Amino acid sequence: MSAHTTDFAQALRDAGLRVTPQRLALLAILMDSADHPNADELLARARALDDSVSLATVYRTLSALEEAGLIRKLTLESEPSRYEITPAAEHDHVVDIDTGEVIEIANDDIARLRRETLEQLGYEIVSQHTLIRARRMRKS
């Protein structure tokens, strides 16, 4: 059992979830993914490890992992939801409207400004997620 698998198994137990091969596989796939895969992409990757995995299993597992706070669902308006391991530090996402690529951006200045603005209004951030739709600038 790898260190990741051991960590994932403990995270599942800590979240009150049963440790199953499907849950471990999806967590490992998400941990190793830089592209924020959707359910169909996760299914294809999971089937490369275990061809008995079904789309229904992927959706049930994603739902359980999201409810437990182990993963985060990124809802994009007209596209299938994408998934990532719940980040240790908050970050925003940019979606390239031409390619669909999802890019993470972390910026301490943006986070500080967001926090200070809400504090001035008498609020504390509980959670946040910013999704920016953008198009790559054409070189002139």
Secondary structure as UniProt FT lines:
FT   HELIX           3..14
FT   TURN            15..16
FT   HELIX           21..32
FT   HELIX           39..49
FT   TURN            51..52
FT   HELIX           55..67
FT   TURN            68..69
FT   STRAND          71..74
FT   TURN            77..78
FT   STRAND          82..85
FT   STRAND          92..96
FT   TURN            97..99
FT   STRAND          102..105
FT   HELIX           108..120
FT   TURN            121..122
FT   STRAND          131..134
//
